[in-house]
Amino acid sequence: MIVLQLDGSAIAIARVDGVVYAFDNTCPHRGGELGRGDLLGYLVHCPLHAWCFDVRSGVAVYPRGACMARYAAIETNGRISIQKLPEQRSDTK
């Protein structure tokens, strides 16, 4: 994973099975840097408290009900374009 700054926001970029995913680098729980966490398959784990999110959907595997902000990532000729997606509601804090 890499982390980029875009318009004052830190965005993590990950490639899994040849597909690029982009998401907010900040965990919705306590602000851990997701880009510094572990990426195991499609699951990114926050380095602070092990909250675990699916990079494809932004939905948490643990704890249920949490979501991370995601971006649409489109790769064309080696360049990645991203656009923020509508936020999903997180029921867990």
Residue, then its C-alpha position, 0 to 999 in steps of 0.5 A: m500500500i502507498v499513501l498519497q495526499l490529495d486536497g488535504s486528505a490522506i488516501a491509501i492506495a492498494r492493489v489486490d489481484g491486479v485491481v486498484y482500490a483507494f480509501d481514506n487513510t484514517c480509520p473511523h475508530r480512533g484515526g489509525e493510519l490504515g495505510r500502515g496496517d496489514l493488507l491480507g487479501y482484500l482485508v486491511h487491518c488498522p494498526l491501532h486496534a485491528w479493525c478490519f475493512d474489505v477494500r472492495s466495499g469499505v464495510a468492516v469485517y470487524p466490528r460489524g456496522a463500521c465503514m471506511a470512506r472509499y474512492a473509485a479508483i480507475e487505472t488507465n495507462g499506469r495512471i490512477s484517477i480517484q473520485k470520492l464515493p458516497e459515504q456509507r453510514s457507520d453504526t459503530k464508534 
